Amino acid sequence: MRFSVPTTTQDDFAAALTDISLPVPEGLTAWNGPRPKRRFGVYRDNVAIGLTGALASRFPVAEKIVGKEFFAAMSHEFIRLCPPRSPLLLAYGDDLADFVERFEPARDVAYLADVIRLEAARGRAYHAADAAPLQAERLAAIDPDRLAELTFLAHPSLSVLTSPHPIVTIWAMNAGEMELRPIEDWSGEDVLVVRPGTIVEVHRLPAGGATFLSELAKGAALVAALEHATEAAPDFDLSSNLAGALQAGAFIDVRWNGAGDNHE
């Protein structure tokens, strides 16, 4: 199949690929006969199957939660409204969660969008640059008088998510990480996603932990991050949260006022 060069025809061709309500663009011809409509339909079906498969591979837990048929129908509508803008599909679907929040048929699955955000964060972590995590020994060697103004450089794979739903538990149960059972304590969960080595890790955060890590990841000094975390959770424990972040590999370096650590 070929089509004429004008940009308007190319735009019509691209739009019709993801919207079955649109007609076959003018100017199409088929190499083996005057039947471009049928051949275009086959091409459109293949594109839809490929993009739906790409979304299913990125969000397998979401697909499991709602079922293959519902996920495929939801994906078709997403593809129609939000077609890919790049031939690289690694990031396609990053805005699926925002779409799901507005998708009326998914309204009763209120936690679905946040589960999708967690899966998207896992995908980004998997493809993020490799970096060696910060070792706790470096902090132990720092002058205690300088700790308050210490800033941290986040690991390239780091994401911090907050949710009013138990998304870590829901994801873990449907990903085979936990036994599938009723959730008795339906409360919000915050999560750290990071890949310190070769495996993407998902960590449930204690109260205030998401605020603390988010502030540090944005470049806030340790004392400022502590203040924000304490406002979010008055019983916030600095020692356990900092130790947990270091153990998870959330950071790769420490600095003061934008300068590298040269205390040694």
LONU-133174 format. One record per atom (N, C-alpha, C): residue in three letters; x, z, y. Coordinates in pm, whole numbers, padded with zeros to 5 digits, always signed. Atoms other than C-alpha are relative to their C-alpha. Layout:
! residues N
alaXZY...
***
This chain:
! residues 264
met+00085+00000-00118met+00000+00000+00000met+00089+00000+00123arg-00075-00001-00125arg+00118-00073+00352arg-00100+00007+00115phe+00087-00008-00115phe-00022-00020+00697phe+00077-00047+00121ser-00063+00057-00118ser+00044-00164+01040ser+00074+00107+00079val-00095-00087-00067val+00300-00014+01275val-00059+00088+00110pro+00043-00080-00115pro+00093+00114+01574pro-00022+00147-00033thr+00007-00144+00022thr+00103+00490+01613thr-00142+00046-00030thr+00137-00044+00023thr-00276+00520+01627thr-00040-00020-00146thr+00030+00024+00141thr-00302+00368+01279thr+00070+00104-00088gln-00072-00101+00077gln-00036+00603+01146gln-00068+00136+00014asp+00071-00127-00020asp-00220+00899+01301asp-00129+00002-00080asp+00124+00008+00077asp-00546+00781+01146asp+00028+00013-00149phe-00038-00006+00141phe-00371+00739+00812phe+00029+00145-00041ala-00037-00139+00031ala-00226+01092+00822ala-00122+00090+00001ala+00119-00084-00008ala-00557+01247+00929ala-00092-00023-00118ala+00091+00031+00110ala-00756+01067+00660ala+00052+00050-00134leu-00056-00050+00125leu-00517+01187+00391leu-00051+00140-00034thr+00040-00138+00025thr-00632+01547+00433thr-00145+00028+00035asp+00141-00019-00035asp-00993+01492+00544asp-00082-00111-00065ile+00073+00102+00077ile-01216+01314+00294ile-00121-00053+00076ser+00114+00049-00078ser-01491+01279+00557ser+00038-00118+00089leu-00047+00109-00085leu-01277+01030+00750leu+00006-00130-00080pro-00004+00129+00070pro-01294+00659+00666pro+00143-00046-00026val-00130+00061+00024val-01008+00456+00528val+00047-00068+00128pro-00047+00058-00126pro-00793+00355+00828pro-00001-00152-00003glu-00005+00145-00012glu-00814+00000+00953glu+00144-00049-00017gly-00131+00062+00010gly-00527-00231+00873gly+00070+00020-00132leu-00064-00021+00129leu-00455-00120+00515leu-00023-00119-00092thr+00011+00103+00102thr-00388-00374+00245thr+00068+00049-00127ala-00059-00035+00128ala-00304-00343-00124ala+00077-00120-00054trp-00086+00108+00045trp-00028-00545-00284trp-00064-00083-00112asn+00056+00072+00114asn-00239-00637-00586asn-00147-00035+00017gly+00138+00042-00020gly-00572-00717-00426gly-00063+00068+00119pro+00067-00053-00119pro-00819-00645-00148pro-00082+00126-00031arg+00072-00123+00036arg-00906-00294-00271arg+00074+00123+00054pro-00077-00112-00055pro-00726-00056-00033pro-00075+00133-00006lys+00077-00124+00000lys-01012+00195-00033lys+00024+00079-00127arg-00021-00069+00127arg-00972+00274-00400arg+00141+00055-00011arg-00139-00044+00010arg-00595+00293-00383arg+00029+00113+00098phe-00018-00108-00097phe-00608+00507-00070phe-00061+00130-00054gly+00063-00118+00058gly-00846+00742-00251gly+00090+00067-00103val-00093-00054+00098val-00596+00784-00534val+00116+00071+00070tyr-00111-00058-00075tyr-00317+00848-00285tyr-00043+00131+00065arg+00050-00121-00065arg-00531+01101-00098arg-00017+00113-00101asp+00016-00100+00105asp-00614+01282-00423asp+00135+00059-00040asn-00133-00047+00040asn-00246+01302-00514asn+00060+00093+00107val-00049-00085-00108val-00159+01446-00172val-00069+00137-00005ala+00075-00125+00006ala-00435+01707-00203ala+00046+00086-00118ile-00046-00073+00118ile-00323+01804-00552ile+00138+00060+00024gly-00135-00047-00026gly+00038+01832-00442gly+00003+00117+00097leu+00001-00107-00099leu-00037+02047-00137leu-00069+00125-00054thr+00066-00115+00060thr-00279+02268-00327thr+00092+00069-00099gly-00096-00057+00093gly-00016+02316-00595gly+00111+00075+00072ala-00105-00068-00078ala+00242+02407-00330ala-00050+00135+00049leu+00056-00126-00046leu+00012+02674-00190leu-00018+00098-00115ala+00019-00087+00117ala-00071+02809-00536ala+00133+00059-00047ser-00131-00050+00045ser+00299+02839-00618ser+00056+00102+00098arg-00046-00097-00099arg+00364+03029-00293arg-00081+00129-00004phe+00090-00114-00006phe+00065+03261-00330phe-00071+00022-00133pro+00061-00014+00132pro+00009+03322-00702pro-00090+00123-00013val+00083-00120+00008val-00131+03673-00653val-00133-00024+00070ala+00125+00033-00068ala-00386+03550-00400ala-00088-00087-00088glu+00076+00086+00089glu-00490+03279-00644glu-00060+00081-00116lys+00051-00082+00110lys-00525+03537-00921lys-00116+00087+00044ile+00104-00089-00051ile-00737+03765-00706ile-00133-00073+00015val+00126+00071-00027val-00995+03501-00607val-00036-00102-00107gly+00025+00098+00104gly-00961+03269-00905gly+00045-00139+00042lys-00055+00133-00028lys-00825+02916-00933lys-00099-00089+00075glu+00098+00089-00063glu-01149+02742-00834glu-00021+00034+00147phe+00018-00041-00139phe-01205+02947-00519phe+00125-00029+00081phe-00124+00023-00073phe-00839+02925-00421phe+00018-00148+00031ala-00013+00144-00023ala-00841+02546-00463ala-00093-00046+00111ala+00094+00039-00105ala-01153+02510-00248ala+00046+00050+00136met-00052-00056-00125met-01005+02739+00017met+00122-00078+00047ser-00120+00078-00034ser-00677+02545+00005ser-00037-00136+00057his+00041+00132-00050his-00856+02213+00054his-00045+00008+00145glu+00044-00015-00139glu-01019+02342+00372glu+00120+00032+00090phe-00120-00030-00078phe-00687+02485+00493phe+00082-00127+00023ile-00078+00124-00012ile-00510+02155+00423ile-00065-00095+00100arg+00070+00088-00093arg-00778+01966+00615arg+00022+00043+00145leu-00012-00050-00136leu-00750+02190+00921leu+00144+00024+00043cys-00139-00033-00031cys-00380+02275+00899cys+00095-00082-00090pro-00089+00082+00084pro-00190+01982+00744pro+00145+00034+00026pro-00142-00029-00020pro+00186+02019+00696pro+00059-00084+00113arg-00067+00068-00111arg+00405+01927+00992arg+00142-00040-00036ser-00136+00030+00044ser+00723+01887+00790ser-00005-00046-00145pro-00007+00039+00141pro+00815+01711+00465pro+00051+00111-00091leu-00047-00115+00076leu+00974+02042+00357leu-00114+00101-00011leu+00117-00084+00020leu+00703+02259+00204leu+00034+00146-00025leu-00038-00138+00025leu+00901+02583+00173leu-00077+00097+00088ala+00070-00088-00094ala+00724+02726+00478ala-00147-00036+00014tyr+00140+00039-00015tyr+00390+02551+00434tyr-00090+00113-00053gly+00087-00110+00037gly+00120+02815+00426gly+00034+00129+00071asp-00035-00122-00073asp+00290+03065+00657asp-00118+00049+00084asp+00117-00037-00080asp-00032+03058+00863asp-00128+00005-00083leu+00119-00007+00086leu-00265+03070+00561leu-00074+00132+00020ala+00066-00130-00016ala-00333+03441+00616ala-00092+00001+00123asp+00083+00006-00120asp-00461+03378+00969asp-00125-00084-00026phe+00115+00084+00035phe-00684+03102+00833phe-00099+00078-00086val+00086-00075+00091val-00819+03330+00558val-00083+00104+00074glu+00076-00097-00078glu-00920+03591+00815glu-00122-00061+00067arg+00113+00069-00063arg-01151+03329+00969arg-00086-00075-00101phe+00069+00078+00103phe-01265+03177+00638phe-00118+00082-00053glu+00119-00079+00029glu-01622+03298+00595glu-00019+00030-00148pro+00021-00031+00142pro-01640+03265+00213pro+00092+00111-00053ala-00093-00105+00045ala-01345+03509+00185ala-00023+00132+00073arg+00024-00118-00082arg-01499+03769+00416arg-00008+00128-00084asp+00017-00119+00082asp-01583+04008+00132asp+00131+00047-00064val-00131-00039+00054val-01219+04010+00016val+00088+00032+00121ala-00060-00030-00130ala-01100+04184+00332ala+00151+00015-00005tyr-00144-00023+00013tyr-00753+04259+00198tyr+00078-00127-00033leu-00068+00120+00048leu-00677+03902+00091leu+00104-00052+00098ala-00094+00054-00099ala-00511+03796+00418ala+00131+00079+00000asp-00122-00080-00001asp-00266+04087+00409asp+00081-00015-00129val-00072+00030+00125val-00180+04021+00044val+00074-00131+00015ile-00065+00129-00024ile-00103+03663+00147ile+00120+00018+00091arg-00114-00027-00089arg+00119+03793+00428arg+00116+00062-00079leu-00105-00059+00083leu+00308+04001+00173leu+00068-00107-00084glu-00059+00107+00081glu+00356+03699-00052glu+00083-00095+00086ala-00078+00086-00090ala+00470+03489+00244ala+00133+00065+00035ala-00124-00072-00031ala+00724+03757+00333ala+00096-00005-00118arg-00084+00010+00118arg+00853+03751-00024arg+00065-00138-00008gly-00055+00135+00002gly+00895+03376-00002gly+00109-00019+00104arg-00103+00012-00104arg+01085+03397+00326arg+00125+00078-00040ala-00115-00079+00043ala+01306+03670+00182ala+00081-00074-00105tyr-00069+00072+00107tyr+01388+03457-00120tyr+00090-00110+00057his-00076+00113-00057his+01507+03168+00099his+00088+00041+00118ala-00082-00046-00114ala+01679+03383+00365ala+00148-00007-00035ala-00146+00002+00021ala+02055+03379+00413ala+00045+00125-00074asp-00059-00114+00069asp+02262+03601+00188asp+00080+00084+00100ala-00079-00090-00085ala+02420+03907+00352ala+00021+00130-00075ala-00031-00126+00066ala+02590+04220+00227ala-00065+00115+00074pro+00066-00112-00067pro+02384+04533+00301pro+00100+00101+00057leu-00078-00108-00059leu+02521+04812+00520leu+00014+00114-00100gln-00025-00111+00092gln+02680+05088+00315gln-00011+00134+00073ala+00020-00132-00059ala+02590+05451+00379ala+00131+00064+00043glu-00130-00061-00032glu+02958+05542+00387glu+00042-00030+00144arg-00036+00034-00138arg+02995+05364+00722arg-00064+00096+00098leu+00066-00094-00090leu+02739+05591+00885leu+00062+00138-00010ala-00061-00132+00019ala+02903+05899+00735ala+00129+00014+00078ala-00128-00005-00070ala+03226+05806+00912ala-00014-00007+00152ile+00022+00015-00144ile+03066+05770+01257ile-00009+00136+00066asp+00006-00123-00078asp+03107+06039+01520asp-00147+00037+00023pro+00141-00039-00016pro+02776+06234+01520pro-00050-00011+00144asp+00041+00010-00140asp+02772+06229+01902asp-00042-00141+00038arg+00033+00139-00032arg+02734+05850+01890arg-00122-00050-00076leu+00108+00047+00087leu+02451+05833+01635leu-00128-00033+00077ala+00127+00018-00071ala+02165+05860+01885ala-00014-00140+00058glu+00005+00132-00063glu+02254+05531+02059glu+00038-00113-00096leu-00036+00101+00100leu+02339+05350+01738leu-00114-00100-00017thr+00099+00103+00030thr+02160+05019+01681thr+00039-00068-00131phe-00018+00058+00133phe+02118+04833+01354phe-00031-00149+00002leu+00025+00142+00016leu+02138+04465+01264leu-00076-00021-00130ala+00087+00013+00116ala+01853+04377+01028ala+00053-00104-00098his-00032+00099+00103his+01911+04196+00700his-00083-00126+00025pro+00075+00124-00027pro+01811+03827+00733pro-00130-00013-00078ser+00119+00012+00084ser+01551+03870+00459ser-00108+00102+00034leu+00088-00114-00024leu+01381+04176+00610leu-00132-00040+00064ser+00132+00005-00062ser+01007+04186+00683ser-00064+00137-00016val+00075-00125+00005val+00795+04490+00764val-00146-00033+00031leu+00142+00029-00015leu+00418+04470+00722leu-00080+00130+00000thr+00093-00113+00002thr+00140+04715+00799thr-00139-00053-00033ser+00134+00043+00040ser-00211+04700+00657ser-00092+00120-00013pro+00098-00106+00023pro-00529+04908+00656pro-00045+00006-00146his+00036+00009+00141his-00558+04814+00288his+00121+00036-00088pro-00112-00033+00090pro-00347+04924-00013pro+00065-00126-00058ile-00046+00133+00041ile-00174+04586-00026ile+00116+00006-00099val-00111-00010+00096val+00136+04704-00211val-00056+00024-00140thr+00061-00029+00129thr-00074+04848-00491thr-00076-00121-00054ile+00076+00118+00042ile-00304+04543-00501ile+00094-00109-00048trp-00096+00103+00040trp-00009+04305-00509trp+00068+00036-00131ala-00074-00042+00119ala+00180+04506-00771ala-00086-00011-00126met+00089+00008+00116met-00121+04526-01004met-00023-00144-00043asn+00029+00140+00032asn-00191+04154-00984asn+00125-00083-00026ala-00127+00068+00028ala+00178+04059-01006ala+00062+00049-00130gly-00053-00053+00125gly+00225+04253-01329gly+00102+00111+00018glu-00095-00107-00026glu+00437+04523-01162glu-00058+00138-00031met+00070-00123+00030met+00176+04793-01224met-00119-00030-00092glu+00118+00015+00085glu-00106+04850-01468glu-00123-00025+00087leu+00121+00032-00074leu-00434+04699-01347leu-00106+00106-00027arg+00098-00107+00014arg-00680+04983-01283arg-00068+00020+00135pro+00069-00027-00127pro-00930+05102-01019pro+00091+00076+00096ile-00078-00068-00103ile-00771+05213-00693ile-00085+00113+00057glu+00080-00114-00042glu-00900+05563-00622glu+00024+00035+00147asp-00032-00031-00139asp-00722+05619-00290asp+00013-00130+00078trp-00001+00127-00072trp-00821+05314-00086trp+00040+00025+00146ser-00053-00023-00134ser-00600+05374+00216ser+00108-00103+00031gly-00097+00100-00042gly-00364+05160+00416gly+00139+00026-00054glu-00139-00009+00047glu-00011+05087+00297glu+00087-00091+00086asp-00101+00078-00072asp+00296+04966+00485asp+00110-00037-00097val-00093+00052+00099val+00565+04766+00315val+00125-00059+00064leu-00128+00063-00032leu+00928+04664+00344leu+00028-00104-00107val-00041+00108+00091val+01024+04330+00189val+00141-00039+00037val-00139+00030-00029val+01395+04258+00156val+00068-00052-00127arg-00076+00051+00116arg+01643+04076-00068arg+00147+00034+00023pro-00139-00040-00022pro+01971+04270-00059pro+00098-00072-00093gly-00083+00071+00097gly+02103+04080-00361gly-00067-00129-00042thr+00064+00122+00049thr+01947+03815-00581thr-00150+00017-00023ile+00139-00029+00030ile+01609+03984-00631ile-00073+00046+00126val+00083-00045-00111val+01336+04016-00368val-00067+00132-00039glu+00053-00133+00029glu+01227+04380-00348glu-00114+00032+00096val+00116-00044-00079val+00898+04527-00225val-00004+00152-00005his-00003-00146-00006his+00902+04890-00107his-00117+00051+00083arg+00104-00066-00076arg+00604+05098-00004arg+00065+00101+00094leu-00063-00084-00101leu+00693+05284+00317leu-00082+00127+00025pro+00071-00124-00035pro+00609+05646+00404pro-00057-00010+00141ala+00061-00002-00133ala+00410+05736+00715ala+00108-00008+00108gly-00096+00018-00108gly+00594+05620+01025gly+00115-00092-00034gly-00114+00082+00042gly+00840+05414+00822gly-00005-00141+00055ala+00012+00136-00052ala+00703+05078+00934ala+00036-00006+00148thr-00034-00006-00143thr+00725+05175+01301thr+00150+00018+00018phe-00143-00028-00010phe+01077+05310+01253phe+00083-00125-00029leu-00078+00119+00037leu+01211+05001+01075leu-00025-00116+00095ser+00030+00110-00092ser+01032+04759+01306ser+00074+00018+00132glu-00071-00026-00125glu+01183+04926+01613glu+00150-00025-00017leu-00142+00025+00024leu+01532+04922+01461leu+00028-00149-00014ala-00020+00143+00021ala+01491+04558+01357ala-00006-00077+00132lys+00009+00064-00131lys+01402+04471+01718lys+00117+00036+00090gly-00118-00034-00078gly+01726+04631+01839gly-00009+00133+00073ala+00010-00130-00065ala+01603+04972+01951ala+00108+00095-00052ala-00097-00101+00041ala+01853+05257+01944ala-00067+00098-00096leu+00052-00091+00102leu+01815+05513+01668leu-00091+00106+00060val+00081-00105-00061val+01682+05781+01903val-00134-00055+00048ala+00126+00060-00045ala+01420+05544+02048ala-00091-00032-00118ala+00079+00029+00120ala+01309+05431+01702ala-00060+00128-00057leu+00049-00129+00047leu+01277+05796+01603leu-00119+00047+00083glu+00109-00043-00087glu+01057+05870+01904glu-00128-00077-00030his+00117+00080+00032his+00821+05581+01825his-00058+00037-00136ala+00046-00035+00134ala+00805+05676+01457ala-00070+00136+00000thr+00061-00132-00007thr+00726+06038+01543thr-00135-00006+00069glu+00131+00019-00064glu+00446+05924+01773glu-00101-00054-00100ala+00090+00057+00100ala+00300+05723+01484ala-00030+00099-00112ala+00016-00097+00109ala+00352+06003+01229ala+00075+00126+00038pro-00067-00122-00046pro+00426+06354+01362pro+00090+00066-00102asp-00085-00061+00103asp+00573+06462+01027asp+00107-00096-00051phe-00101+00100+00039phe+00813+06165+01017phe+00133+00068-00030asp-00127-00058+00043asp+01134+06253+00832asp+00111-00105+00020leu-00106+00096-00033leu+01436+06076+00983leu+00097-00017-00116ser-00103+00008+00104ser+01682+06160+00706ser-00047-00082-00120ser+00047+00070+00120ser+01468+06037+00416ser-00030-00146+00030asn+00030+00139-00034asn+01355+05722+00598asn+00126-00082+00022leu-00126+00072-00021leu+01705+05626+00707leu+00072-00021-00132ala-00064+00014+00131ala+01840+05694+00359ala-00071-00105-00084gly+00075+00099+00075gly+01561+05488+00207gly+00027-00142+00047ala-00030+00132-00055ala+01630+05196+00442ala+00137-00048-00043leu-00135+00038+00041leu+01999+05200+00359leu+00004-00031-00150gln+00003+00023+00145gln+01930+05225-00015gln-00068-00133-00032ala+00070+00127+00022ala+01690+04928+00011ala+00081-00120+00047gly-00080+00111-00053gly+01952+04721+00196gly-00064-00067+00119ala+00075+00057-00111ala+01743+04676+00510ala+00089-00047+00116phe-00087+00034-00113phe+02043+04645+00746phe+00138-00043-00049ile-00131+00052+00040ile+02381+04477+00746ile+00113+00046+00091asp-00106-00042-00092asp+02567+04623+01045asp-00055+00100+00099val+00036-00093-00106val+02567+04887+01319val+00076-00037+00126arg-00059+00038-00127arg+02640+04840+01687arg-00034+00103+00107trp+00033-00075-00119trp+02647+05008+02025trp-00002-00098+00116asn+00011+00084-00120asn+02525+04827+02336asn+00039-00145-00028gly-00028+00138+00034gly+02554+04494+02154gly+00139-00025-00050ala-00138+00017+00048ala+02917+04553+02053ala+00007+00034-00147gly-00016-00028+00142gly+03028+04549+01695gly+00058+00138-00022asp-00052-00135+00033asp+03120+04874+01522asp+00151-00006-00015asn-00146-00001+00008asn+03489+04938+01591asn+00052+00144+00008his-00037-00140-00010his+03498+05313+01548his+00119+00037-00087glu-00104-00037+00095glu+03754+05305+01271glu+00138-00013+00063
***
